[in-house]
Amino acid sequence: MAVFTNFATLSYKGGTRNSNTVTGEIMESIAVQKTAVSAGYGAGDTLSYAVSLVNSGPNDAANLTLTDDLGAYAFDGATLYPLRYAEGTARLIVNGAVQPAPAVTAGPPLVFSGISVPAGGNAVLVYEAAVTDYAPLAPDSEITNTVNVAGSGVSVPLTASASVGSLDSPELSITKALSPCVVPANGEVTYTFEIANIGNTEAGAVDEVTVSDSFDPILSDISVSLNDIKWARSVNYSYDETTGAFATLPGQIIVPAAAYSQNPDGTWTVEPGTATLVITGTIQPQTT
């Protein structure tokens, strides 16, 4: 909504007089709303957004331009962009019908052009943006990006924003290594499991992290440790020497949260939290 004011001036020989000031408002015919479809983000994620345009005016709004700032923020005198347009994801729906995708300039900033909304109608632009290395990942972080609308039927630029918070939760992965890779019959082998957490929250007892495996060939006389601390059977893990089935008990594995640091160039470095599970045992004699 734009506000305008003006007054008149009366001039006559010997003087001038100003009238009173009148104030009016121009009611915008276009309304915009932006919605973040994604509930949260983590490193490498892709977020989905929807921008809704409603034309309440009597005339078509043609050739509108939507500009998305991709979450731009200032850092050490530079402008950083925590989001990047995911190429080919733009979809335009007008009055419920899918239309050809608008022209896209990936930027930054991201620009969609040539969008039209019929009188009394609506349009929804849906698109995706990838999380970049400039996105903050620490707990309680968020990305707020703003879209501006300009063009026919818009007397002043319209804006709408959407915020997405970081996913404050563990994000685990596991790798397994064998040593030695070549072992004699009835020899001893060691399995090492590296559990990494790139999430910003510890994986604690309540997360009930477990590791299970089925050793083939079956191992006997196994020794188990977590982070160099020896474990006890039935207290920390279970093992069946007749089947080779191994499993840690729920809540025994704790994996620290990742550590995050912002580099001089504005990118973020993630140092995963880790836990190391080591199992050593003797290969049981093979039956033929």
Backbone torsions as a table, in degrees:
resi	resn	phi	psi	omega
1	MET	NA	126.2	-179.7
2	ALA	-105.9	137.0	179.2
3	VAL	-103.9	136.2	176.8
4	PHE	-130.3	149.1	177.4
5	THR	-135.2	151.5	171.9
6	ASN	-162.8	163.9	177.1
7	PHE	-144.8	162.7	-179.9
8	ALA	-104.6	155.0	177.1
9	THR	-119.0	128.2	177.4
10	LEU	-103.5	123.4	179.5
11	SER	-115.4	140.6	175.9
12	TYR	-153.8	165.4	-177.4
13	LYS	-60.6	117.9	178.2
14	GLY	100.5	-3.1	178.9
15	GLY	176.1	173.2	175.4
16	THR	-136.4	153.6	176.4
17	ARG	-139.4	137.0	175.4
18	ASN	-95.0	143.1	175.6
19	SER	-77.9	176.2	171.8
20	ASN	-67.0	159.1	178.4
21	THR	-91.4	132.4	176.1
22	VAL	-107.0	148.1	-178.2
23	THR	-123.7	134.6	177.3
24	GLY	-133.2	168.2	178.4
25	GLU	-130.3	138.9	174.0
26	ILE	-100.6	114.1	-179.7
27	MET	-79.0	121.1	179.5
28	GLU	-67.3	136.4	177.4
29	SER	-85.0	-17.5	-179.3
30	ILE	-107.0	131.0	173.9
31	ALA	-118.3	143.5	-176.7
32	VAL	-128.8	142.6	175.0
33	GLN	-141.4	136.9	179.4
34	LYS	-116.9	135.3	-178.4
35	THR	-127.9	133.0	172.3
36	ALA	-88.6	114.8	-178.7
37	VAL	-73.4	-33.2	-178.2
38	SER	-76.0	140.9	-177.2
39	ALA	-80.8	-24.6	-178.5
40	GLY	-171.3	176.0	-178.1
41	TYR	-139.8	155.3	171.9
42	GLY	-137.8	179.8	-178.8
43	ALA	-58.6	129.8	176.1
44	GLY	79.5	3.3	-179.2
45	ASP	-75.0	167.1	173.2
46	THR	-121.8	129.9	-177.6
47	LEU	-104.9	149.2	179.6
48	SER	-112.4	138.5	-179.7
49	TYR	-130.7	152.5	173.8
50	ALA	-132.5	128.6	176.5
51	VAL	-112.5	121.2	-177.7
52	SER	-103.9	130.8	177.3
53	LEU	-119.9	128.7	178.2
54	VAL	-122.4	127.2	179.8
55	ASN	-106.7	105.5	-180.0
56	SER	-94.0	2.6	-177.5
57	GLY	-85.7	173.4	-178.0
58	PRO	-84.6	-7.0	-177.1
59	ASN	-120.1	153.2	175.4
60	ASP	-64.6	143.9	172.4
61	ALA	-101.3	108.7	-172.7
62	ALA	-107.4	151.1	173.2
63	ASN	53.9	47.4	174.7
64	LEU	-74.0	150.2	176.7
65	THR	-119.9	128.3	177.3
66	LEU	-111.7	126.2	-179.5
67	THR	-119.0	121.1	-179.3
68	ASP	-106.4	127.7	-176.9
69	ASP	-80.8	0.0	176.9
70	LEU	55.0	33.2	175.1
71	GLY	73.7	23.8	-174.5
72	ALA	-53.8	139.1	174.1
73	TYR	-145.4	156.5	-177.2
74	ALA	-86.0	139.2	177.5
75	PHE	-149.4	115.4	175.0
76	ASP	51.4	44.0	177.5
77	GLY	83.0	-2.2	-179.9
78	ALA	-114.5	163.3	174.9
79	THR	-105.4	123.8	-178.6
80	LEU	-110.7	151.2	-176.5
81	TYR	-123.8	108.3	-179.4
82	PRO	-76.8	-5.2	179.3
83	LEU	-127.1	153.8	176.2
84	ARG	-138.8	132.6	-179.1
85	TYR	-58.4	132.5	175.7
86	ALA	-85.9	108.4	-171.3
87	GLU	-55.2	135.5	174.7
88	GLY	79.9	10.7	-176.1
89	THR	-96.5	-8.0	-175.7
90	ALA	-67.8	133.7	176.6
91	ARG	-134.5	134.4	-179.0
92	LEU	-119.1	127.8	179.7
93	ILE	-123.7	121.0	-178.6
94	VAL	-117.4	122.6	-177.9
95	ASN	49.9	38.8	175.9
96	GLY	85.1	-3.6	-178.2
97	ALA	-110.2	135.3	179.7
98	VAL	-69.8	133.2	-179.5
99	GLN	-116.2	165.7	173.6
100	PRO	-57.5	144.1	-178.8
101	ALA	-62.9	144.1	178.8
102	PRO	-71.6	166.3	174.3
103	ALA	-66.7	139.8	-175.4
104	VAL	-126.0	131.1	167.6
105	THR	-113.5	112.2	-169.9
106	ALA	-65.1	-28.6	176.8
107	GLY	71.8	-147.8	14.2
108	PRO	-81.4	154.3	-6.6
109	PRO	-71.2	167.5	178.7
110	LEU	-86.8	129.2	-176.5
111	VAL	-127.0	128.0	171.0
112	PHE	-109.5	130.2	-176.8
113	SER	-130.7	161.1	177.8
114	GLY	78.1	27.9	179.6
115	ILE	-92.4	132.3	178.8
116	SER	-123.3	142.0	178.9
117	VAL	-124.6	119.9	-177.8
118	PRO	-66.6	156.4	177.4
119	ALA	-55.5	132.3	-179.9
120	GLY	69.1	11.4	-176.3
121	GLY	-113.9	-170.3	-178.9
122	ASN	-145.9	158.9	176.2
123	ALA	-140.8	145.7	176.6
124	VAL	-127.2	124.1	176.2
125	LEU	-105.3	121.8	179.9
126	VAL	-115.2	135.0	178.6
127	TYR	-156.9	169.9	-178.2
128	GLU	-123.1	152.7	178.2
129	ALA	-137.6	135.0	-179.4
130	ALA	-87.0	142.7	176.0
131	VAL	-75.0	126.8	-177.4
132	THR	-96.4	179.1	178.5
133	ASP	-70.8	-5.5	179.0
134	TYR	-94.2	1.5	-179.1
135	ALA	-80.1	130.1	176.5
136	PRO	-68.4	140.9	-174.3
137	LEU	-122.3	-6.7	-178.9
138	ALA	-65.3	161.1	178.8
139	PRO	-54.2	143.2	178.0
140	ASP	68.5	16.9	174.2
141	SER	-77.7	162.8	175.4
142	GLU	-155.5	157.5	173.5
143	ILE	-115.3	123.5	176.1
144	THR	-115.8	120.0	176.1
145	ASN	-122.5	149.8	-170.9
146	THR	-123.3	137.8	175.9
147	VAL	-110.3	138.1	175.8
148	ASN	-112.5	139.8	179.9
149	VAL	-118.2	130.2	177.9
150	ALA	-141.0	154.3	177.1
151	GLY	138.1	-161.6	-176.7
152	SER	-59.5	130.8	179.4
153	GLY	85.9	0.6	179.8
154	VAL	-118.5	108.5	-177.0
155	SER	-79.1	-32.7	174.5
156	VAL	-131.4	149.9	-179.3
157	PRO	-56.7	133.6	176.3
158	LEU	-97.9	144.8	-179.8
159	THR	-131.2	151.9	173.4
160	ALA	-150.7	142.1	-176.6
161	SER	-125.0	157.2	174.7
162	ALA	-142.0	140.4	-179.8
163	SER	-118.3	141.1	175.6
164	VAL	-127.4	128.1	-179.6
165	GLY	-89.1	158.0	176.6
166	SER	-66.2	149.1	176.9
167	LEU	-79.2	102.8	-177.7
168	ASP	-86.1	81.3	-176.7
169	SER	-159.7	161.1	175.2
170	PRO	-67.3	151.9	173.1
171	GLU	-139.2	101.5	-167.6
172	LEU	-103.8	153.1	170.8
173	SER	-143.4	162.2	-177.7
174	ILE	-140.6	140.5	173.6
175	THR	-126.2	150.5	-177.1
176	LYS	-125.5	135.8	178.3
177	ALA	-128.9	149.7	179.7
178	LEU	-119.8	136.8	176.6
179	SER	-145.8	130.2	-9.0
180	PRO	-76.9	165.5	179.8
181	CYS	-79.2	-27.4	175.7
182	VAL	-114.8	120.0	-173.0
183	VAL	-132.9	139.9	178.2
184	PRO	-71.2	161.1	175.5
185	ALA	-55.9	137.6	-178.7
186	ASN	63.0	20.8	178.4
187	GLY	-85.2	177.7	-178.4
188	GLU	-101.1	137.7	177.7
189	VAL	-128.8	156.8	177.3
190	THR	-127.4	126.6	172.6
191	TYR	-103.0	130.4	178.3
192	THR	-118.6	124.2	179.6
193	PHE	-110.2	119.8	177.4
194	GLU	-103.9	116.3	179.7
195	ILE	-104.4	121.6	-176.8
196	ALA	-114.2	143.9	179.1
197	ASN	-124.6	110.7	176.4
198	ILE	-97.9	3.8	175.9
199	GLY	-77.7	164.1	-176.9
200	ASN	-92.8	12.2	179.9
201	THR	-131.5	140.7	178.0
202	GLU	-61.9	142.2	168.8
203	ALA	-89.9	100.2	-173.0
204	GLY	-100.2	-168.3	-177.8
205	ALA	-59.7	-36.0	-177.8
206	VAL	-67.8	-19.1	178.8
207	ASP	-81.8	-11.4	174.4
208	GLU	51.0	50.6	177.2
209	VAL	-66.3	131.6	177.2
210	THR	-135.1	151.1	172.7
211	VAL	-122.4	128.0	177.6
212	SER	-126.4	150.3	-179.3
213	ASP	-154.6	161.4	174.7
214	SER	-129.7	103.8	-172.8
215	PHE	-75.7	127.6	178.2
216	ASP	-141.4	105.8	10.4
217	PRO	-71.3	156.7	-179.0
218	ILE	-67.6	142.2	178.4
219	LEU	-103.4	149.1	173.4
220	SER	-122.1	161.6	178.0
221	ASP	52.5	49.4	-175.8
222	ILE	-76.3	151.0	173.6
223	SER	-123.2	132.7	-174.3
224	VAL	-126.8	137.3	175.4
225	SER	-142.7	150.8	173.7
226	LEU	-122.8	121.7	-178.3
227	ASN	51.8	43.0	177.1
228	ASP	70.2	10.9	175.7
229	ILE	-104.8	121.6	-175.3
230	LYS	-66.0	137.8	179.5
231	TRP	-102.6	158.2	178.8
232	ALA	-112.3	137.5	177.5
233	ARG	-63.6	142.3	-178.8
234	SER	73.0	-15.0	175.2
235	VAL	-96.7	-45.7	-178.5
236	ASN	-111.1	-23.4	-176.2
237	TYR	-154.5	166.1	173.7
238	SER	-123.0	150.5	179.6
239	TYR	-152.8	135.2	178.9
240	ASP	-113.5	109.7	-176.7
241	GLU	-75.3	-7.0	176.8
242	THR	-88.2	-24.7	-178.8
243	THR	-117.1	-17.6	-176.3
244	GLY	82.2	9.7	-177.8
245	ALA	-78.5	124.2	-179.7
246	PHE	-122.8	144.0	175.5
247	ALA	-156.7	136.4	171.4
248	THR	-77.4	151.9	178.5
249	LEU	-81.3	146.6	-177.0
250	PRO	-57.0	139.0	175.2
251	GLY	84.7	0.4	-178.5
252	GLN	-85.1	-24.4	-178.1
253	ILE	-99.8	123.7	175.1
254	ILE	-114.4	128.4	179.8
255	VAL	-120.0	117.5	-177.4
256	PRO	-61.4	157.9	174.6
257	ALA	-68.1	157.5	175.6
258	ALA	-71.4	158.0	174.9
259	ALA	-106.2	138.1	-177.6
260	TYR	-120.1	139.7	176.0
261	SER	-143.0	141.9	180.0
262	GLN	-96.4	127.1	-176.9
263	ASN	-79.3	165.4	179.1
264	PRO	-56.5	-28.2	179.8
265	ASP	-85.8	1.8	177.3
266	GLY	95.6	-14.7	177.3
267	THR	-72.6	159.2	-179.8
268	TRP	-106.9	139.2	175.6
269	THR	-106.4	134.8	-180.0
270	VAL	-110.5	122.8	174.7
271	GLU	-108.5	105.3	-174.0
272	PRO	-62.4	146.3	166.3
273	GLY	-78.3	144.0	-174.8
274	THR	-134.4	155.6	170.4
275	ALA	-139.4	138.3	-175.5
276	THR	-119.1	119.0	178.2
277	LEU	-104.9	125.9	-177.9
278	VAL	-122.0	129.5	179.3
279	ILE	-127.0	123.0	178.3
280	THR	-120.1	137.6	179.0
281	GLY	-160.6	172.1	-179.3
282	THR	-103.1	133.0	179.7
283	ILE	-67.7	126.4	178.5
284	GLN	-69.5	150.2	177.8
285	PRO	-55.3	136.2	-179.9
286	GLN	-82.5	136.5	177.5
287	THR	-97.9	148.0	-179.7
288	THR	-113.8	NA	NA
